[in-house]
Amino acid sequence: MQRFRFVFPLFLLLTACADYVVTLNNMTISEPKPLYQPLEILDENLRICVSETIRSNLVTGVGDLEMLSCSYAGITNLAGIQQFTQLSHIKLDHNNLVRIEPLLFLENLRLVDITGNSEVACRDIAELKKLIGKDLLISDTCSRQ
């Protein structure tokens, strides 16, 4: 029992320092996984929102991002969002969206909020509604373009 008295404190140290590189005698004992770096997201405001979400949720892989909330962010373009194939909930309300086709490639979507984006094409909303069903929150108007 005496020789194991340092095991528990060492275990506590390692778990408490999960976000740090832990070394002993210049040898790495524990090192956190690097955060995921999103591939080409064209819209600067979407890129900022995704990066903040990755940082705050410690997302280390593209498949780890399941929820994204980018309300009132000034987003105009969703190109690049389709890389997050495990997204199930996304809030994009009150942005400046016109085209939402990238959302159609996200098969795991269960809840989408695009209220306050009245310029979104009606045909895109109809396609997304087929994918999402009743958990698609939209504005009362859409664009006929």
Backbone as CSV, one residue per row, in Angstrom:
resi,resn,N_x,N_y,N_z,CA_x,CA_y,CA_z,C_x,C_y,C_z
1,MET,0.827,-1.196,0.000,0.000,0.000,0.000,0.869,1.256,0.000
2,GLN,1.983,1.172,0.706,2.885,2.314,0.861,3.425,2.783,-0.495
3,ARG,3.735,1.847,-1.382,4.333,2.249,-2.657,3.312,2.857,-3.624
4,PHE,2.022,2.725,-3.344,0.990,3.291,-4.203,0.453,4.627,-3.688
5,ARG,1.048,5.164,-2.652,0.520,6.393,-2.063,0.633,7.600,-2.993
6,PHE,1.485,7.522,-4.008,1.634,8.637,-4.940,0.755,8.483,-6.182
7,VAL,0.164,7.334,-6.357,-0.643,7.079,-7.546,-1.881,7.972,-7.578
8,PHE,-2.612,8.042,-6.491,-3.828,8.853,-6.460,-3.540,10.342,-6.667
9,PRO,-2.559,10.928,-5.958,-2.253,12.348,-6.228,-1.804,12.582,-7.670
10,LEU,-1.045,11.647,-8.231,-0.618,11.789,-9.619,-1.822,11.721,-10.556
11,PHE,-2.749,10.817,-10.276,-3.976,10.722,-11.061,-4.756,12.036,-11.010
12,LEU,-4.915,12.604,-9.823,-5.608,13.888,-9.677,-4.903,14.986,-10.455
13,LEU,-3.602,15.003,-10.391,-2.825,16.005,-11.114,-3.066,15.897,-12.612
14,LEU,-3.028,14.686,-13.131,-3.205,14.491,-14.571,-4.605,14.857,-15.041
15,THR,-5.617,14.525,-14.264,-6.978,14.852,-14.679,-7.275,16.331,-14.502
16,ALA,-6.672,16.973,-13.540,-6.884,18.407,-13.329,-6.189,19.224,-14.400
17,CYS,-5.194,18.675,-15.012,-4.414,19.396,-16.018,-4.725,18.884,-17.419
18,ALA,-5.955,18.562,-17.670,-6.339,17.968,-18.945,-6.052,18.867,-20.138
19,ASP,-6.037,20.174,-19.947,-5.802,21.093,-21.052,-4.356,21.551,-21.146
20,TYR,-3.475,20.935,-20.400,-2.076,21.330,-20.380,-1.197,20.147,-20.729
21,VAL,-0.001,20.449,-21.228,0.992,19.414,-21.444,1.644,19.142,-20.095
22,VAL,1.616,17.894,-19.663,2.212,17.509,-18.386,3.482,16.728,-18.682
23,THR,4.595,17.171,-18.098,5.867,16.493,-18.307,6.465,16.073,-16.974
24,LEU,7.306,15.063,-17.032,8.046,14.588,-15.874,9.441,14.250,-16.370
25,ASN,10.450,14.925,-15.806,11.836,14.737,-16.256,11.961,14.942,-17.770
26,ASN,11.345,16.012,-18.253,11.371,16.389,-19.672,10.733,15.360,-20.602
27,MET,9.898,14.499,-20.064,9.172,13.537,-20.886,7.690,13.843,-20.774
28,THR,7.012,13.926,-21.903,5.587,14.229,-21.920,4.793,13.045,-21.379
29,ILE,3.957,13.336,-20.371,3.093,12.319,-19.778,1.688,12.440,-20.353
30,SER,1.231,13.668,-20.504,-0.122,13.915,-20.985,-0.118,15.172,-21.838
31,GLU,-0.825,15.104,-22.954,-0.896,16.247,-23.859,-2.310,16.320,-24.438
32,PRO,-2.949,17.499,-24.396,-4.314,17.602,-24.928,-4.324,17.489,-26.446
33,LYS,-5.443,16.994,-26.971,-5.610,16.958,-28.421,-5.739,18.387,-28.933
34,PRO,-5.197,18.680,-30.110,-5.373,20.023,-30.667,-6.826,20.238,-31.091
35,LEU,-7.278,21.475,-31.009,-8.635,21.810,-31.434,-8.738,21.697,-32.948
36,TYR,-9.921,21.371,-33.420,-10.166,21.243,-34.855,-10.024,22.603,-35.532
37,GLN,-9.384,22.624,-36.682,-9.247,23.834,-37.489,-10.166,23.693,-38.699
38,PRO,-11.263,24.472,-38.742,-12.214,24.320,-39.851,-11.585,24.629,-41.206
39,LEU,-12.007,23.861,-42.205,-11.567,24.095,-43.576,-12.392,25.228,-44.162
40,GLU,-11.921,25.827,-45.155,-12.517,26.956,-45.865,-13.975,27.289,-45.545
41,ILE,-14.155,28.251,-44.690,-15.463,28.855,-44.442,-15.350,30.264,-45.005
42,LEU,-16.116,30.554,-46.042,-15.956,31.802,-46.781,-16.424,33.034,-46.021
43,ASP,-17.526,32.920,-45.316,-18.094,34.069,-44.608,-17.324,34.312,-43.308
44,GLU,-16.765,35.498,-43.168,-15.957,35.835,-41.986,-16.753,35.694,-40.688
45,ASN,-18.008,36.137,-40.691,-18.828,36.062,-39.476,-19.158,34.618,-39.098
46,LEU,-19.395,33.776,-40.085,-19.625,32.357,-39.814,-18.342,31.715,-39.289
47,ARG,-17.208,32.072,-39.881,-15.919,31.535,-39.434,-15.656,31.894,-37.969
48,ILE,-15.962,33.139,-37.595,-15.772,33.578,-36.206,-16.679,32.780,-35.273
49,CYS,-17.947,32.632,-35.634,-18.897,31.892,-34.798,-18.469,30.433,-34.629
50,VAL,-18.073,29.794,-35.716,-17.636,28.396,-35.658,-16.378,28.270,-34.805
51,SER,-15.423,29.171,-34.995,-14.175,29.127,-34.222,-14.427,29.308,-32.734
52,GLU,-15.318,30.231,-32.383,-15.651,30.438,-30.967,-16.327,29.200,-30.379
53,THR,-17.200,28.568,-31.150,-17.877,27.354,-30.687,-16.876,26.219,-30.495
54,ILE,-15.953,26.076,-31.425,-14.914,25.046,-31.317,-14.076,25.267,-30.064
55,ARG,-13.686,26.519,-29.833,-12.874,26.841,-28.646,-13.632,26.586,-27.349
56,SER,-14.869,27.055,-27.275,-15.618,26.940,-26.020,-16.051,25.504,-25.715
57,ASN,-16.232,24.682,-26.749,-16.649,23.290,-26.539,-15.502,22.293,-26.684
58,LEU,-14.279,22.808,-26.875,-13.086,21.963,-27.025,-13.277,20.884,-28.089
59,VAL,-13.732,21.298,-29.262,-13.977,20.385,-30.380,-12.636,19.997,-31.003
60,THR,-12.343,18.698,-31.018,-11.059,18.244,-31.550,-11.182,17.553,-32.908
61,GLY,-12.399,17.253,-33.339,-12.591,16.607,-34.633,-13.808,17.163,-35.337
62,VAL,-13.816,17.081,-36.652,-14.910,17.638,-37.440,-16.249,17.012,-37.052
63,GLY,-16.248,15.760,-36.644,-17.481,15.077,-36.272,-17.951,15.361,-34.857
64,ASP,-17.178,16.137,-34.108,-17.535,16.432,-32.712,-18.469,17.629,-32.569
65,LEU,-18.615,18.415,-33.616,-19.473,19.599,-33.543,-20.902,19.193,-33.897
66,GLU,-21.783,19.221,-32.898,-23.164,18.789,-33.098,-24.167,19.930,-32.997
67,MET,-23.813,20.999,-32.310,-24.723,22.136,-32.138,-23.971,23.423,-32.442
68,LEU,-24.663,24.327,-33.144,-24.058,25.605,-33.497,-25.109,26.693,-33.364
69,SER,-24.779,27.735,-32.636,-25.696,28.857,-32.453,-25.016,30.127,-32.942
70,CYS,-25.479,30.635,-34.084,-24.902,31.824,-34.706,-25.995,32.850,-34.994
71,SER,-26.810,33.143,-34.010,-27.888,34.125,-34.159,-27.313,35.535,-34.200
72,TYR,-27.963,36.402,-34.975,-27.597,37.824,-35.048,-26.104,38.026,-35.317
73,ALA,-25.533,37.229,-36.195,-24.087,37.288,-36.428,-23.703,37.989,-37.727
74,GLY,-24.676,38.406,-38.531,-24.359,39.075,-39.793,-23.875,38.119,-40.876
75,ILE,-24.241,36.864,-40.781,-23.799,35.839,-41.736,-24.586,35.972,-43.037
76,THR,-23.869,35.925,-44.164,-24.509,36.012,-45.474,-24.312,34.751,-46.309
77,ASN,-23.303,33.940,-45.988,-22.934,32.804,-46.822,-22.641,31.592,-45.931
78,LEU,-23.254,30.456,-46.228,-23.062,29.244,-45.429,-22.059,28.267,-46.039
79,ALA,-21.398,28.651,-47.127,-20.429,27.754,-47.766,-19.361,27.337,-46.758
80,GLY,-19.140,26.045,-46.665,-18.157,25.485,-45.740,-18.787,24.820,-44.534
81,ILE,-20.038,25.132,-44.246,-20.714,24.553,-43.077,-20.942,23.049,-43.266
82,GLN,-20.990,22.607,-44.525,-21.286,21.203,-44.807,-20.182,20.252,-44.338
83,GLN,-19.013,20.762,-43.962,-17.958,19.887,-43.437,-18.322,19.313,-42.064
84,PHE,-19.260,19.958,-41.378,-19.658,19.512,-40.043,-20.848,18.561,-40.161
85,THR,-20.568,17.367,-40.603,-21.609,16.404,-40.952,-22.433,15.917,-39.765
86,GLN,-21.960,16.110,-38.553,-22.696,15.647,-37.373,-23.569,16.735,-36.754
87,LEU,-23.630,17.904,-37.380,-24.490,18.963,-36.846,-25.932,18.470,-36.785
88,SER,-26.541,18.606,-35.617,-27.941,18.210,-35.478,-28.831,19.410,-35.160
89,HIS,-28.278,20.431,-34.533,-29.027,21.640,-34.179,-28.228,22.856,-34.635
90,ILE,-28.890,23.743,-35.375,-28.206,24.950,-35.823,-29.161,26.133,-35.764
91,LYS,-28.702,27.188,-35.132,-29.488,28.427,-35.025,-28.794,29.500,-35.860
92,LEU,-29.464,29.922,-36.913,-28.950,30.947,-37.816,-29.950,32.090,-37.943
93,ASP,-30.756,32.280,-36.913,-31.807,33.288,-36.992,-31.227,34.699,-37.010
94,HIS,-31.963,35.571,-37.705,-31.655,36.997,-37.792,-30.252,37.275,-38.319
95,ASN,-29.934,36.649,-39.436,-28.715,36.939,-40.178,-29.135,37.552,-41.507
96,ASN,-28.271,37.499,-42.496,-28.573,38.063,-43.816,-28.476,36.980,-44.886
97,LEU,-29.034,35.826,-44.595,-28.932,34.687,-45.507,-29.861,34.837,-46.703
98,VAL,-29.370,34.384,-47.853,-30.169,34.329,-49.070,-30.230,32.873,-49.548
99,ARG,-29.095,32.205,-49.572,-29.002,30.812,-50.024,-28.666,29.914,-48.829
100,ILE,-29.352,28.788,-48.725,-29.107,27.866,-47.611,-28.782,26.450,-48.093
101,GLU,-28.395,26.304,-49.362,-28.112,24.976,-49.916,-27.123,24.161,-49.097
102,PRO,-26.064,24.746,-48.521,-25.126,23.913,-47.753,-25.796,23.119,-46.629
103,LEU,-26.906,23.607,-46.103,-27.608,22.881,-45.040,-28.214,21.578,-45.557
104,LEU,-28.487,21.518,-46.856,-29.108,20.333,-47.442,-28.173,19.123,-47.436
105,PHE,-26.874,19.348,-47.233,-25.894,18.262,-47.201,-25.690,17.703,-45.795
106,LEU,-26.357,18.288,-44.813,-26.195,17.876,-43.417,-27.336,16.934,-43.032
107,GLU,-27.123,15.661,-43.223,-28.174,14.657,-43.044,-28.602,14.459,-41.597
108,ASN,-27.795,14.881,-40.638,-28.135,14.682,-39.224,-28.901,15.846,-38.615
109,LEU,-29.201,16.865,-39.408,-29.930,18.018,-38.872,-31.299,17.599,-38.353
110,ARG,-31.611,18.052,-37.157,-32.909,17.775,-36.552,-33.660,19.057,-36.222
111,LEU,-32.928,20.132,-35.963,-33.554,21.413,-35.640,-32.772,22.526,-36.329
112,VAL,-33.476,23.342,-37.107,-32.861,24.471,-37.802,-33.723,25.698,-37.568
113,ASP,-33.093,26.787,-37.147,-33.796,28.058,-36.951,-33.206,29.083,-37.910
114,ILE,-33.999,29.453,-38.923,-33.574,30.492,-39.864,-34.582,31.642,-39.881
115,THR,-35.289,31.839,-38.771,-36.217,32.969,-38.692,-35.436,34.267,-38.838
116,GLY,-36.107,35.284,-39.365,-35.456,36.580,-39.536,-34.547,36.646,-40.747
117,ASN,-34.632,35.674,-41.633,-33.879,35.656,-42.889,-34.893,35.596,-44.031
118,SER,-35.602,36.685,-44.257,-36.728,36.693,-45.192,-36.318,36.633,-46.662
119,GLU,-35.040,36.755,-46.967,-34.582,36.693,-48.360,-34.202,35.285,-48.803
120,VAL,-34.336,34.311,-47.923,-34.031,32.925,-48.291,-35.040,32.471,-49.342
121,ALA,-34.550,31.795,-50.372,-35.406,31.335,-51.468,-36.429,30.314,-50.970
122,CYS,-37.679,30.499,-51.398,-38.771,29.597,-51.000,-38.468,28.154,-51.379
123,ARG,-37.861,27.942,-52.554,-37.555,26.571,-52.991,-36.528,25.909,-52.070
124,ASP,-35.568,26.698,-51.554,-34.582,26.145,-50.619,-35.248,25.758,-49.300
125,ILE,-36.178,26.582,-48.853,-36.913,26.277,-47.619,-37.723,24.996,-47.795
126,ALA,-38.351,24.839,-48.966,-39.140,23.631,-49.231,-38.257,22.384,-49.191
127,GLU,-37.066,22.466,-49.776,-36.135,21.329,-49.763,-35.674,21.012,-48.347
128,LEU,-35.371,22.052,-47.579,-34.918,21.847,-46.203,-36.040,21.276,-45.339
129,LYS,-37.255,21.701,-45.626,-38.415,21.193,-44.869,-38.582,19.682,-45.083
130,LYS,-38.279,19.196,-46.294,-38.333,17.754,-46.560,-37.328,17.002,-45.683
131,LEU,-36.173,17.614,-45.470,-35.113,16.995,-44.679,-35.384,17.081,-43.179
132,ILE,-35.855,18.233,-42.724,-36.006,18.505,-41.289,-37.397,18.165,-40.768
133,GLY,-38.414,18.523,-41.521,-39.784,18.334,-41.050,-40.242,19.495,-40.192
134,LYS,-40.948,19.199,-39.122,-41.582,20.246,-38.311,-40.607,21.070,-37.478
135,ASP,-39.379,20.630,-37.310,-38.421,21.374,-36.494,-37.587,22.356,-37.315
136,LEU,-38.187,22.878,-38.380,-37.578,23.939,-39.173,-38.310,25.226,-38.832
137,LEU,-37.613,26.140,-38.192,-38.203,27.424,-37.817,-37.836,28.442,-38.880
138,ILE,-38.869,29.034,-39.524,-38.644,29.953,-40.639,-39.441,31.234,-40.448
139,SER,-39.092,32.242,-41.255,-39.840,33.496,-41.262,-41.161,33.286,-41.987
140,ASP,-42.065,34.232,-41.829,-43.366,34.147,-42.504,-43.247,34.380,-44.003
141,THR,-42.174,35.025,-44.431,-41.986,35.317,-45.853,-40.684,34.695,-46.341
142,CYS,-40.639,34.464,-47.660,-39.418,33.974,-48.292,-39.321,34.615,-49.667
143,SER,-38.186,34.470,-50.301,-37.947,35.079,-51.600,-38.360,34.115,-52.709
144,ARG,-39.030,34.626,-53.733,-39.492,33.798,-54.854,-38.415,33.601,-55.907
145,GLN,-37.232,34.094,-55.701,-36.160,33.998,-56.709,-35.769,32.597,-57.052
